[in-house]
Amino acid sequence: MARYSRSAGKDVKRAMHRRKKGSLKRGKGGKGGTVKSRKQAIAIGLSEARKKGKKVPKRKSAKRKSAKRKSRR
């Protein structure tokens, strides 16, 4: 079973193209600076796909991340 839908992959691809062109912005309403990081461009593409209701796994919550850190210690 596929984790991501094909159309979600297209959204990520579109975000990567916008990053390369220099038109991908970070922050609310795109008011921040341009995105330089490849990872950040992928994250933006996935969040856009989620907003459209495409098949993308849920984002890891901060609660789960902090629980992992505590268990490592």
PQR file of N, CA, C, O and H, with PARSE charges and radii, in Angstrom:
ATOM      1  N   MET A   1       0.833  -1.193   0.000 -0.4000 1.5000
ATOM      2  CA  MET A   1       0.000   0.000   0.000 -0.0000 2.0000
ATOM      3  C   MET A   1       0.874   1.252   0.000  0.5500 1.7000
ATOM      4  O   MET A   1       1.799   1.367   0.805 -0.5500 1.4000
ATOM      5  N   ALA A   2       0.590   2.166  -0.880 -0.4000 1.5000
ATOM      6  CA  ALA A   2       1.385   3.393  -0.989 -0.0000 2.0000
ATOM      7  C   ALA A   2       1.106   4.321   0.181  0.5500 1.7000
ATOM      8  O   ALA A   2      -0.027   4.432   0.650 -0.5500 1.4000
ATOM      9  H   ALA A   2      -0.161   2.073  -1.534  0.4000 1.0000
ATOM     10  N   ARG A   3       2.146   4.979   0.639 -0.4000 1.5000
ATOM     11  CA  ARG A   3       2.011   5.899   1.758 -0.0000 2.0000
ATOM     12  C   ARG A   3       1.483   7.256   1.303  0.5500 1.7000
ATOM     13  O   ARG A   3       0.672   7.883   1.986 -0.5500 1.4000
ATOM     14  H   ARG A   3       3.066   4.889   0.258  0.4000 1.0000
ATOM     15  N   TYR A   4       1.954   7.694   0.144 -0.4000 1.5000
ATOM     16  CA  TYR A   4       1.551   8.986  -0.394 -0.0000 2.0000
ATOM     17  C   TYR A   4       0.823   8.785  -1.723  0.5500 1.7000
ATOM     18  O   TYR A   4       1.133   7.857  -2.470 -0.5500 1.4000
ATOM     19  H   TYR A   4       2.612   7.185  -0.411  0.4000 1.0000
ATOM     20  N   SER A   5      -0.136   9.648  -2.012 -0.4000 1.5000
ATOM     21  CA  SER A   5      -0.815   9.561  -3.303 -0.0000 2.0000
ATOM     22  C   SER A   5       0.085  10.169  -4.387  0.5500 1.7000
ATOM     23  O   SER A   5       0.992  10.946  -4.089 -0.5500 1.4000
ATOM     24  H   SER A   5      -0.387  10.402  -1.405  0.4000 1.0000
ATOM     25  N   ARG A   6      -0.175   9.810  -5.627 -0.4000 1.5000
ATOM     26  CA  ARG A   6       0.621  10.322  -6.742 -0.0000 2.0000
ATOM     27  C   ARG A   6       0.482  11.839  -6.852  0.5500 1.7000
ATOM     28  O   ARG A   6       1.449  12.544  -7.143 -0.5500 1.4000
ATOM     29  H   ARG A   6      -0.912   9.179  -5.869  0.4000 1.0000
ATOM     30  N   SER A   7      -0.731  12.327  -6.615 -0.4000 1.5000
ATOM     31  CA  SER A   7      -0.961  13.771  -6.712 -0.0000 2.0000
ATOM     32  C   SER A   7      -0.256  14.538  -5.596  0.5500 1.7000
ATOM     33  O   SER A   7       0.086  15.707  -5.774 -0.5500 1.4000
ATOM     34  H   SER A   7      -1.516  11.754  -6.379  0.4000 1.0000
ATOM     35  N   ALA A   8      -0.032  13.892  -4.440 -0.4000 1.5000
ATOM     36  CA  ALA A   8       0.718  14.529  -3.358 -0.0000 2.0000
ATOM     37  C   ALA A   8       2.180  14.682  -3.782  0.5500 1.7000
ATOM     38  O   ALA A   8       2.828  15.678  -3.463 -0.5500 1.4000
ATOM     39  H   ALA A   8      -0.310  12.943  -4.295  0.4000 1.0000
ATOM     40  N   GLY A   9       2.682  13.695  -4.496 -0.4000 1.5000
ATOM     41  CA  GLY A   9       4.047  13.762  -5.031 -0.0000 2.0000
ATOM     42  C   GLY A   9       4.204  14.900  -6.024  0.5500 1.7000
ATOM     43  O   GLY A   9       5.252  15.540  -6.099 -0.5500 1.4000
ATOM     44  H   GLY A   9       2.155  12.885  -4.756  0.4000 1.0000
ATOM     45  N   LYS A  10       3.138  15.142  -6.788 -0.4000 1.5000
ATOM     46  CA  LYS A  10       3.169  16.241  -7.756 -0.0000 2.0000
ATOM     47  C   LYS A  10       3.211  17.590  -7.046  0.5500 1.7000
ATOM     48  O   LYS A  10       3.857  18.527  -7.516 -0.5500 1.4000
ATOM     49  H   LYS A  10       2.286  14.622  -6.727  0.4000 1.0000
ATOM     50  N   ASP A  11       2.510  17.684  -5.899 -0.4000 1.5000
ATOM     51  CA  ASP A  11       2.536  18.924  -5.115 -0.0000 2.0000
ATOM     52  C   ASP A  11       3.940  19.209  -4.588  0.5500 1.7000
ATOM     53  O   ASP A  11       4.390  20.355  -4.578 -0.5500 1.4000
ATOM     54  H   ASP A  11       1.985  16.924  -5.517  0.4000 1.0000
ATOM     55  N   VAL A  12       4.625  18.152  -4.151 -0.4000 1.5000
ATOM     56  CA  VAL A  12       5.998  18.295  -3.656 -0.0000 2.0000
ATOM     57  C   VAL A  12       6.915  18.714  -4.803  0.5500 1.7000
ATOM     58  O   VAL A  12       7.782  19.572  -4.642 -0.5500 1.4000
ATOM     59  H   VAL A  12       4.259  17.221  -4.160  0.4000 1.0000
ATOM     60  N   LYS A  13       6.706  18.095  -5.957 -0.4000 1.5000
ATOM     61  CA  LYS A  13       7.512  18.418  -7.139 -0.0000 2.0000
ATOM     62  C   LYS A  13       7.344  19.884  -7.520  0.5500 1.7000
ATOM     63  O   LYS A  13       8.314  20.562  -7.861 -0.5500 1.4000
ATOM     64  H   LYS A  13       6.002  17.398  -6.088  0.4000 1.0000
ATOM     65  N   ARG A  14       6.107  20.366  -7.458 -0.4000 1.5000
ATOM     66  CA  ARG A  14       5.799  21.759  -7.772 -0.0000 2.0000
ATOM     67  C   ARG A  14       6.496  22.705  -6.790  0.5500 1.7000
ATOM     68  O   ARG A  14       7.009  23.754  -7.180 -0.5500 1.4000
ATOM     69  H   ARG A  14       5.319  19.816  -7.180  0.4000 1.0000
ATOM     70  N   ALA A  15       6.506  22.320  -5.512 -0.4000 1.5000
ATOM     71  CA  ALA A  15       7.172  23.137  -4.485 -0.0000 2.0000
ATOM     72  C   ALA A  15       8.675  23.177  -4.726  0.5500 1.7000
ATOM     73  O   ALA A  15       9.313  24.209  -4.522 -0.5500 1.4000
ATOM     74  H   ALA A  15       6.090  21.468  -5.195  0.4000 1.0000
ATOM     75  N   MET A  16       9.240  22.055  -5.160 -0.4000 1.5000
ATOM     76  CA  MET A  16      10.684  21.997  -5.435 -0.0000 2.0000
ATOM     77  C   MET A  16      11.044  22.914  -6.603  0.5500 1.7000
ATOM     78  O   MET A  16      12.082  23.576  -6.586 -0.5500 1.4000
ATOM     79  H   MET A  16       8.722  21.216  -5.326  0.4000 1.0000
ATOM     80  N   HIS A  17      10.180  22.947  -7.614 -0.4000 1.5000
ATOM     81  CA  HIS A  17      10.407  23.835  -8.761 -0.0000 2.0000
ATOM     82  C   HIS A  17      10.345  25.298  -8.335  0.5500 1.7000
ATOM     83  O   HIS A  17      11.144  26.123  -8.779 -0.5500 1.4000
ATOM     84  H   HIS A  17       9.337  22.410  -7.628  0.4000 1.0000
ATOM     85  N   ARG A  18       9.376  25.608  -7.459 -0.4000 1.5000
ATOM     86  CA  ARG A  18       9.254  26.984  -6.969 -0.0000 2.0000
ATOM     87  C   ARG A  18      10.474  27.382  -6.142  0.5500 1.7000
ATOM     88  O   ARG A  18      10.903  28.536  -6.173 -0.5500 1.4000
ATOM     89  H   ARG A  18       8.727  24.938  -7.098  0.4000 1.0000
ATOM     90  N   ARG A  19      11.036  26.410  -5.397 -0.4000 1.5000
ATOM     91  CA  ARG A  19      12.246  26.687  -4.613 -0.0000 2.0000
ATOM     92  C   ARG A  19      13.407  27.009  -5.542  0.5500 1.7000
ATOM     93  O   ARG A  19      14.153  27.960  -5.308 -0.5500 1.4000
ATOM     94  H   ARG A  19      10.687  25.473  -5.373  0.4000 1.0000
ATOM     95  N   LYS A  20      13.557  26.218  -6.594 -0.4000 1.5000
ATOM     96  CA  LYS A  20      14.649  26.417  -7.548 -0.0000 2.0000
ATOM     97  C   LYS A  20      14.541  27.764  -8.254  0.5500 1.7000
ATOM     98  O   LYS A  20      15.541  28.432  -8.521 -0.5500 1.4000
ATOM     99  H   LYS A  20      12.951  25.446  -6.785  0.4000 1.0000
ATOM    100  N   LYS A  21      13.293  28.145  -8.549 -0.4000 1.5000
ATOM    101  CA  LYS A  21      13.046  29.405  -9.227 -0.0000 2.0000
ATOM    102  C   LYS A  21      13.221  30.589  -8.275  0.5500 1.7000
ATOM    103  O   LYS A  21      13.461  31.716  -8.709 -0.5500 1.4000
ATOM    104  H   LYS A  21      12.481  27.603  -8.332  0.4000 1.0000
ATOM    105  N   GLY A  22      13.098  30.318  -6.968 -0.4000 1.5000
ATOM    106  CA  GLY A  22      13.258  31.364  -5.960 -0.0000 2.0000
ATOM    107  C   GLY A  22      11.960  32.025  -5.566  0.5500 1.7000
ATOM    108  O   GLY A  22      11.970  33.087  -4.943 -0.5500 1.4000
ATOM    109  H   GLY A  22      12.903  29.402  -6.616  0.4000 1.0000
ATOM    110  N   SER A  23      10.826  31.410  -5.920 -0.4000 1.5000
ATOM    111  CA  SER A  23       9.535  32.009  -5.584 -0.0000 2.0000
ATOM    112  C   SER A  23       8.846  31.322  -4.408  0.5500 1.7000
ATOM    113  O   SER A  23       7.742  31.708  -4.023 -0.5500 1.4000
ATOM    114  H   SER A  23      10.818  30.547  -6.425  0.4000 1.0000
ATOM    115  N   LEU A  24       9.497  30.301  -3.833 -0.4000 1.5000
ATOM    116  CA  LEU A  24       8.919  29.603  -2.678 -0.0000 2.0000
ATOM    117  C   LEU A  24       9.297  30.363  -1.415  0.5500 1.7000
ATOM    118  O   LEU A  24      10.478  30.524  -1.107 -0.5500 1.4000
ATOM    119  H   LEU A  24      10.394  29.988  -4.145  0.4000 1.0000
ATOM    120  N   LYS A  25       8.282  30.830  -0.685 -0.4000 1.5000
ATOM    121  CA  LYS A  25       8.504  31.635   0.522 -0.0000 2.0000
ATOM    122  C   LYS A  25       8.140  30.835   1.757  0.5500 1.7000
ATOM    123  O   LYS A  25       7.332  29.908   1.693 -0.5500 1.4000
ATOM    124  H   LYS A  25       7.323  30.699  -0.935  0.4000 1.0000
ATOM    125  N   ARG A  26       8.741  31.195   2.882 -0.4000 1.5000
ATOM    126  CA  ARG A  26       8.416  30.538   4.144 -0.0000 2.0000
ATOM    127  C   ARG A  26       7.571  31.466   5.000  0.5500 1.7000
ATOM    128  O   ARG A  26       7.585  32.684   4.825 -0.5500 1.4000
ATOM    129  H   ARG A  26       9.397  31.948   2.934  0.4000 1.0000
ATOM    130  N   GLY A  27       6.843  30.876   5.918 -0.4000 1.5000
ATOM    131  CA  GLY A  27       6.049  31.655   6.860 -0.0000 2.0000
ATOM    132  C   GLY A  27       4.626  31.893   6.402  0.5500 1.7000
ATOM    133  O   GLY A  27       4.244  31.549   5.284 -0.5500 1.4000
ATOM    134  H   GLY A  27       6.831  29.886   6.060  0.4000 1.0000
ATOM    135  N   LYS A  28       3.860  32.484   7.283 -0.4000 1.5000
ATOM    136  CA  LYS A  28       2.435  32.719   7.046 -0.0000 2.0000
ATOM    137  C   LYS A  28       2.223  33.687   5.881  0.5500 1.7000
ATOM    138  O   LYS A  28       2.710  34.817   5.902 -0.5500 1.4000
ATOM    139  H   LYS A  28       4.170  32.764   8.191  0.4000 1.0000
ATOM    140  N   GLY A  29       1.508  33.239   4.894 -0.4000 1.5000
ATOM    141  CA  GLY A  29       1.199  34.084   3.742 -0.0000 2.0000
ATOM    142  C   GLY A  29       2.397  34.337   2.851  0.5500 1.7000
ATOM    143  O   GLY A  29       2.352  35.212   1.986 -0.5500 1.4000
ATOM    144  H   GLY A  29       1.112  32.321   4.878  0.4000 1.0000
ATOM    145  N   GLY A  30       3.472  33.582   3.049 -0.4000 1.5000
ATOM    146  CA  GLY A  30       4.667  33.733   2.225 -0.0000 2.0000
ATOM    147  C   GLY A  30       5.396  35.051   2.446  0.5500 1.7000
ATOM    148  O   GLY A  30       6.091  35.540   1.555 -0.5500 1.4000
ATOM    149  H   GLY A  30       3.509  32.871   3.751  0.4000 1.0000
ATOM    150  N   LYS A  31       5.235  35.628   3.645 -0.4000 1.5000
ATOM    151  CA  LYS A  31       5.850  36.920   3.934 -0.0000 2.0000
ATOM    152  C   LYS A  31       7.308  36.789   4.380  0.5500 1.7000
ATOM    153  O   LYS A  31       8.043  37.776   4.407 -0.5500 1.4000
ATOM    154  H   LYS A  31       4.670  35.231   4.369  0.4000 1.0000
ATOM    155  N   GLY A  32       7.721  35.577   4.726 -0.4000 1.5000
ATOM    156  CA  GLY A  32       9.104  35.367   5.165 -0.0000 2.0000
ATOM    157  C   GLY A  32      10.049  35.367   3.989  0.5500 1.7000
ATOM    158  O   GLY A  32       9.668  35.719   2.872 -0.5500 1.4000
ATOM    159  H   GLY A  32       7.125  34.775   4.704  0.4000 1.0000
ATOM    160  N   GLY A  33      11.296  34.968   4.243 -0.4000 1.5000
ATOM    161  CA  GLY A  33      12.299  34.925   3.182 -0.0000 2.0000
ATOM    162  C   GLY A  33      12.115  33.748   2.254  0.5500 1.7000
ATOM    163  O   GLY A  33      11.226  32.921   2.456 -0.5500 1.4000
ATOM    164  H   GLY A  33      11.605  34.683   5.150  0.4000 1.0000
ATOM    165  N   THR A  34      12.950  33.671   1.243 -0.4000 1.5000
ATOM    166  CA  THR A  34      12.846  32.551   0.300 -0.0000 2.0000
ATOM    167  C   THR A  34      13.426  31.302   0.935  0.5500 1.7000
ATOM    168  O   THR A  34      14.324  31.374   1.774 -0.5500 1.4000
ATOM    169  H   THR A  34      13.673  34.343   1.079  0.4000 1.0000
ATOM    170  N   VAL A  35      12.902  30.158   0.527 -0.4000 1.5000
ATOM    171  CA  VAL A  35      13.332  28.865   1.059 -0.0000 2.0000
ATOM    172  C   VAL A  35      14.594  28.424   0.337  0.5500 1.7000
ATOM    173  O   VAL A  35      14.630  28.388  -0.893 -0.5500 1.4000
ATOM    174  H   VAL A  35      12.173  30.100  -0.155  0.4000 1.0000
ATOM    175  N   LYS A  36      15.631  28.087   1.097 -0.4000 1.5000
ATOM    176  CA  LYS A  36      16.876  27.593   0.515 -0.0000 2.0000
ATOM    177  C   LYS A  36      16.999  26.081   0.697  0.5500 1.7000
ATOM    178  O   LYS A  36      17.581  25.386  -0.136 -0.5500 1.4000
ATOM    179  H   LYS A  36      15.602  28.115   2.096  0.4000 1.0000
ATOM    180  N   SER A  37      16.441  25.589   1.797 -0.4000 1.5000
ATOM    181  CA  SER A  37      16.596  24.188   2.170 -0.0000 2.0000
ATOM    182  C   SER A  37      15.704  23.265   1.346  0.5500 1.7000
ATOM    183  O   SER A  37      14.531  23.559   1.112 -0.5500 1.4000
ATOM    184  H   SER A  37      15.968  26.153   2.473  0.4000 1.0000
ATOM    185  N   ARG A  38      16.274  22.153   0.913 -0.4000 1.5000
ATOM    186  CA  ARG A  38      15.537  21.146   0.143 -0.0000 2.0000
ATOM    187  C   ARG A  38      14.485  20.484   1.028  0.5500 1.7000
ATOM    188  O   ARG A  38      13.353  20.257   0.602 -0.5500 1.4000
ATOM    189  H   ARG A  38      17.226  21.914   1.102  0.4000 1.0000
ATOM    190  N   LYS A  39      14.877  20.177   2.272 -0.4000 1.5000
ATOM    191  CA  LYS A  39      13.967  19.525   3.218 -0.0000 2.0000
ATOM    192  C   LYS A  39      12.756  20.406   3.516  0.5500 1.7000
ATOM    193  O   LYS A  39      11.630  19.920   3.621 -0.5500 1.4000
ATOM    194  H   LYS A  39      15.797  20.361   2.618  0.4000 1.0000
ATOM    195  N   GLN A  40      13.005  21.699   3.648 -0.4000 1.5000
ATOM    196  CA  GLN A  40      11.917  22.613   3.948 -0.0000 2.0000
ATOM    197  C   GLN A  40      10.947  22.711   2.766  0.5500 1.7000
ATOM    198  O   GLN A  40       9.735  22.820   2.955 -0.5500 1.4000
ATOM    199  H   GLN A  40      13.920  22.093   3.562  0.4000 1.0000
ATOM    200  N   ALA A  41      11.490  22.671   1.549 -0.4000 1.5000
ATOM    201  CA  ALA A  41      10.643  22.707   0.349 -0.0000 2.0000
ATOM    202  C   ALA A  41       9.745  21.478   0.292  0.5500 1.7000
ATOM    203  O   ALA A  41       8.575  21.577  -0.081 -0.5500 1.4000
ATOM    204  H   ALA A  41      12.475  22.582   1.395  0.4000 1.0000
ATOM    205  N   ILE A  42      10.286  20.324   0.658 -0.4000 1.5000
ATOM    206  CA  ILE A  42       9.502  19.085   0.685 -0.0000 2.0000
ATOM    207  C   ILE A  42       8.401  19.191   1.729  0.5500 1.7000
ATOM    208  O   ILE A  42       7.261  18.801   1.476 -0.5500 1.4000
ATOM    209  H   ILE A  42      11.236  20.243   0.961  0.4000 1.0000
ATOM    210  N   ALA A  43       8.740  19.718   2.902 -0.4000 1.5000
ATOM    211  CA  ALA A  43       7.756  19.874   3.983 -0.0000 2.0000
ATOM    212  C   ALA A  43       6.623  20.808   3.567  0.5500 1.7000
ATOM    213  O   ALA A  43       5.460  20.553   3.879 -0.5500 1.4000
ATOM    214  H   ALA A  43       9.666  20.035   3.107  0.4000 1.0000
ATOM    215  N   ILE A  44       6.955  21.874   2.873 -0.4000 1.5000
ATOM    216  CA  ILE A  44       5.936  22.822   2.399 -0.0000 2.0000
ATOM    217  C   ILE A  44       5.030  22.147   1.381  0.5500 1.7000
ATOM    218  O   ILE A  44       3.811  22.313   1.425 -0.5500 1.4000
ATOM    219  H   ILE A  44       7.900  22.081   2.620  0.4000 1.0000
ATOM    220  N   GLY A  45       5.621  21.382   0.460 -0.4000 1.5000
ATOM    221  CA  GLY A  45       4.843  20.652  -0.540 -0.0000 2.0000
ATOM    222  C   GLY A  45       3.883  19.659   0.085  0.5500 1.7000
ATOM    223  O   GLY A  45       2.741  19.535  -0.357 -0.5500 1.4000
ATOM    224  H   GLY A  45       6.611  21.246   0.424  0.4000 1.0000
ATOM    225  N   LEU A  46       4.340  18.945   1.122 -0.4000 1.5000
ATOM    226  CA  LEU A  46       3.493  17.965   1.802 -0.0000 2.0000
ATOM    227  C   LEU A  46       2.365  18.648   2.574  0.5500 1.7000
ATOM    228  O   LEU A  46       1.240  18.149   2.604 -0.5500 1.4000
ATOM    229  H   LEU A  46       5.268  19.046   1.482  0.4000 1.0000
ATOM    230  N   SER A  47       2.665  19.792   3.198 -0.4000 1.5000
ATOM    231  CA  SER A  47       1.615  20.480   3.950 -0.0000 2.0000
ATOM    232  C   SER A  47       0.563  21.048   2.998  0.5500 1.7000
ATOM    233  O   SER A  47      -0.621  21.085   3.334 -0.5500 1.4000
ATOM    234  H   SER A  47       3.578  20.198   3.174  0.4000 1.0000
ATOM    235  N   GLU A  48       0.987  21.491   1.810 -0.4000 1.5000
ATOM    236  CA  GLU A  48       0.025  21.966   0.808 -0.0000 2.0000
ATOM    237  C   GLU A  48      -0.876  20.823   0.355  0.5500 1.7000
ATOM    238  O   GLU A  48      -2.077  21.006   0.157 -0.5500 1.4000
ATOM    239  H   GLU A  48       1.949  21.461   1.537  0.4000 1.0000
ATOM    240  N   ALA A  49      -0.278  19.632   0.193 -0.4000 1.5000
ATOM    241  CA  ALA A  49      -1.053  18.450  -0.204 -0.0000 2.0000
ATOM    242  C   ALA A  49      -2.060  18.085   0.881  0.5500 1.7000
ATOM    243  O   ALA A  49      -3.195  17.714   0.581 -0.5500 1.4000
ATOM    244  H   ALA A  49       0.697  19.483   0.354  0.4000 1.0000
ATOM    245  N   ARG A  50      -1.638  18.191   2.152 -0.4000 1.5000
ATOM    246  CA  ARG A  50      -2.542  17.898   3.265 -0.0000 2.0000
ATOM    247  C   ARG A  50      -3.739  18.846   3.263  0.5500 1.7000
ATOM    248  O   ARG A  50      -4.876  18.428   3.485 -0.5500 1.4000
ATOM    249  H   ARG A  50      -0.716  18.492   2.395  0.4000 1.0000
ATOM    250  N   LYS A  51      -3.469  20.129   3.010 -0.4000 1.5000
ATOM    251  CA  LYS A  51      -4.544  21.133   2.995 -0.0000 2.0000
ATOM    252  C   LYS A  51      -5.565  20.837   1.905  0.5500 1.7000
ATOM    253  O   LYS A  51      -6.753  21.118   2.060 -0.5500 1.4000
ATOM    254  H   LYS A  51      -2.546  20.469   2.830  0.4000 1.0000
ATOM    255  N   LYS A  52      -5.085  20.259   0.789 -0.4000 1.5000
ATOM    256  CA  LYS A  52      -5.983  19.913  -0.318 -0.0000 2.0000
ATOM    257  C   LYS A  52      -6.727  18.602  -0.055  0.5500 1.7000
ATOM    258  O   LYS A  52      -7.627  18.235  -0.811 -0.5500 1.4000
ATOM    259  H   LYS A  52      -4.119  20.030   0.664  0.4000 1.0000
ATOM    260  N   GLY A  53      -6.352  17.899   1.015 -0.4000 1.5000
ATOM    261  CA  GLY A  53      -7.031  16.657   1.384 -0.0000 2.0000
ATOM    262  C   GLY A  53      -6.499  15.431   0.681  0.5500 1.7000
ATOM    263  O   GLY A  53      -7.210  14.435   0.547 -0.5500 1.4000
ATOM    264  H   GLY A  53      -5.621  18.197   1.629  0.4000 1.0000
ATOM    265  N   LYS A  54      -5.254  15.489   0.227 -0.4000 1.5000
ATOM    266  CA  LYS A  54      -4.662  14.343  -0.466 -0.0000 2.0000
ATOM    267  C   LYS A  54      -4.102  13.335   0.532  0.5500 1.7000
ATOM    268  O   LYS A  54      -3.956  13.635   1.717 -0.5500 1.4000
ATOM    269  H   LYS A  54      -4.677  16.298   0.336  0.4000 1.0000
ATOM    270  N   LYS A  55      -3.794  12.147   0.043 -0.4000 1.5000
ATOM    271  CA  LYS A  55      -3.339  11.069   0.913 -0.0000 2.0000
ATOM    272  C   LYS A  55      -1.872  11.271   1.306  0.5500 1.7000
ATOM    273  O   LYS A  55      -0.952  10.955   0.551 -0.5500 1.4000
ATOM    274  H   LYS A  55      -3.913  11.904  -0.920  0.4000 1.0000
ATOM    275  N   VAL A  56      -1.694  11.805   2.503 -0.4000 1.5000
ATOM    276  CA  VAL A  56      -0.364  12.056   3.055 -0.0000 2.0000
ATOM    277  C   VAL A  56      -0.440  11.680   4.529  0.5500 1.7000
ATOM    278  O   VAL A  56      -1.414  12.034   5.193 -0.5500 1.4000
ATOM    279  H   VAL A  56      -2.442  12.061   3.116  0.4000 1.0000
ATOM    280  N   PRO A  57       0.573  10.961   5.074 -0.5600 1.5000
ATOM    281  CA  PRO A  57       0.534  10.624   6.496  0.2800 2.0000
ATOM    282  C   PRO A  57       0.494  11.875   7.364  0.5500 1.7000
ATOM    283  O   PRO A  57       0.979  12.935   6.970 -0.5500 1.4000
ATOM    284  N   LYS A  58      -0.095  11.737   8.554 -0.4000 1.5000
ATOM    285  CA  LYS A  58      -0.200  12.871   9.468 -0.0000 2.0000
ATOM    286  C   LYS A  58       1.187  13.321   9.900  0.5500 1.7000
ATOM    287  O   LYS A  58       2.125  12.527   9.971 -0.5500 1.4000
ATOM    288  H   LYS A  58      -0.489  10.875   8.874  0.4000 1.0000
ATOM    289  N   ARG A  59       1.294  14.615  10.187 -0.4000 1.5000
ATOM    290  CA  ARG A  59       2.541  15.200  10.643 -0.0000 2.0000
ATOM    291  C   ARG A  59       2.819  14.716  12.058  0.5500 1.7000
ATOM    292  O   ARG A  59       1.891  14.589  12.856 -0.5500 1.4000
ATOM    293  H   ARG A  59       0.532  15.260  10.129  0.4000 1.0000
ATOM    294  N   LYS A  60       4.081  14.442  12.384 -0.4000 1.5000
ATOM    295  CA  LYS A  60       4.428  14.009  13.737 -0.0000 2.0000
ATOM    296  C   LYS A  60       4.194  15.161  14.691  0.5500 1.7000
ATOM    297  O   LYS A  60       4.668  16.274  14.461 -0.5500 1.4000
ATOM    298  H   LYS A  60       4.835  14.545  11.735  0.4000 1.0000
ATOM    299  N   SER A  61       3.456  14.894  15.771 -0.4000 1.5000
ATOM    300  CA  SER A  61       3.139  15.964  16.722 -0.0000 2.0000
ATOM    301  C   SER A  61       4.331  16.238  17.633  0.5500 1.7000
ATOM    302  O   SER A  61       5.217  15.396  17.781 -0.5500 1.4000
ATOM    303  H   SER A  61       3.071  13.990  15.958  0.4000 1.0000
ATOM    304  N   ALA A  62       4.344  17.397  18.229 -0.4000 1.5000
ATOM    305  CA  ALA A  62       5.418  17.797  19.137 -0.0000 2.0000
ATOM    306  C   ALA A  62       5.430  16.886  20.363  0.5500 1.7000
ATOM    307  O   ALA A  62       6.480  16.635  20.955 -0.5500 1.4000
ATOM    308  H   ALA A  62       3.625  18.081  18.109  0.4000 1.0000
ATOM    309  N   LYS A  63       4.247  16.393  20.735 -0.4000 1.5000
ATOM    310  CA  LYS A  63       4.137  15.514  21.906 -0.0000 2.0000
ATOM    311  C   LYS A  63       4.935  14.232  21.694  0.5500 1.7000
ATOM    312  O   LYS A  63       5.654  13.784  22.587 -0.5500 1.4000
ATOM    313  H   LYS A  63       3.394  16.597  20.255  0.4000 1.0000
ATOM    314  N   ARG A  64       4.803  13.644  20.502 -0.4000 1.5000
ATOM    315  CA  ARG A  64       5.514  12.403  20.183 -0.0000 2.0000
ATOM    316  C   ARG A  64       7.017  12.627  20.118  0.5500 1.7000
ATOM    317  O   ARG A  64       7.801  11.784  20.554 -0.5500 1.4000
ATOM    318  H   ARG A  64       4.219  14.008  19.776  0.4000 1.0000
ATOM    319  N   LYS A  65       7.412  13.772  19.569 -0.4000 1.5000
ATOM    320  CA  LYS A  65       8.833  14.080  19.443 -0.0000 2.0000
ATOM    321  C   LYS A  65       9.478  14.223  20.810  0.5500 1.7000
ATOM    322  O   LYS A  65      10.579  13.716  21.027 -0.5500 1.4000
ATOM    323  H   LYS A  65       6.775  14.457  19.214  0.4000 1.0000
ATOM    324  N   SER A  66       8.803  14.917  21.755 -0.4000 1.5000
ATOM    325  CA  SER A  66       9.367  15.123  23.084 -0.0000 2.0000
ATOM    326  C   SER A  66       9.406  13.813  23.864  0.5500 1.7000
ATOM    327  O   SER A  66      10.308  13.601  24.675 -0.5500 1.4000
ATOM    328  H   SER A  66       7.909  15.329  21.579  0.4000 1.0000
ATOM    329  N   ALA A  67       8.431  12.932  23.623 -0.4000 1.5000
ATOM    330  CA  ALA A  67       8.400  11.637  24.296 -0.0000 2.0000
ATOM    331  C   ALA A  67       9.585  10.780  23.842  0.5500 1.7000
ATOM    332  O   ALA A  67      10.170  10.048  24.641 -0.5500 1.4000
ATOM    333  H   ALA A  67       7.699  13.104  22.965  0.4000 1.0000
ATOM    334  N   LYS A  68       9.938  10.876  22.540 -0.4000 1.5000
ATOM    335  CA  LYS A  68      11.074  10.118  22.035 -0.0000 2.0000
ATOM    336  C   LYS A  68      12.372  10.591  22.674  0.5500 1.7000
ATOM    337  O   LYS A  68      13.236   9.791  23.032 -0.5500 1.4000
ATOM    338  H   LYS A  68       9.463  11.470  21.891  0.4000 1.0000
ATOM    339  N   ARG A  69      12.490  11.924  22.810 -0.4000 1.5000
ATOM    340  CA  ARG A  69      13.713  12.496  23.399 -0.0000 2.0000
ATOM    341  C   ARG A  69      13.877  12.056  24.844  0.5500 1.7000
ATOM    342  O   ARG A  69      14.981  11.727  25.279 -0.5500 1.4000
ATOM    343  H   ARG A  69      11.788  12.574  22.519  0.4000 1.0000
ATOM    344  N   LYS A  70      12.762  12.050  25.597 -0.4000 1.5000
ATOM    345  CA  LYS A  70      12.811  11.662  27.011 -0.0000 2.0000
ATOM    346  C   LYS A  70      13.188  10.197  27.172  0.5500 1.7000
ATOM    347  O   LYS A  70      13.900   9.837  28.109 -0.5500 1.4000
ATOM    348  H   LYS A  70      11.866  12.317  25.245  0.4000 1.0000
ATOM    349  N   SER A  71      12.712   9.347  26.260 -0.4000 1.5000
ATOM    350  CA  SER A  71      12.996   7.911  26.364 -0.0000 2.0000
ATOM    351  C   SER A  71      14.456   7.599  26.030  0.5500 1.7000
ATOM    352  O   SER A  71      14.980   6.572  26.462 -0.5500 1.4000
ATOM    353  H   SER A  71      12.133   9.639  25.499  0.4000 1.0000
ATOM    354  N   ARG A  72      15.117   8.468  25.269 -0.4000 1.5000
ATOM    355  CA  ARG A  72      16.514   8.251  24.928 -0.0000 2.0000
ATOM    356  C   ARG A  72      17.434   8.438  26.116  0.5500 1.7000
ATOM    357  O   ARG A  72      18.453   7.757  26.227 -0.5500 1.4000
ATOM    358  H   ARG A  72      14.692   9.303  24.918  0.4000 1.0000
ATOM    359  N   ARG A  73      17.087   9.354  27.007 -0.4000 1.5000
ATOM    360  CA  ARG A  73      17.944   9.691  28.144 -0.0000 2.0000
ATOM    361  C   ARG A  73      18.034   8.639  29.182  0.5500 1.7000
ATOM    362  O   ARG A  73      18.728   8.818  30.183 -0.5500 1.4000
ATOM    363  H   ARG A  73      16.259   9.908  26.917  0.4000 1.0000
TER
END
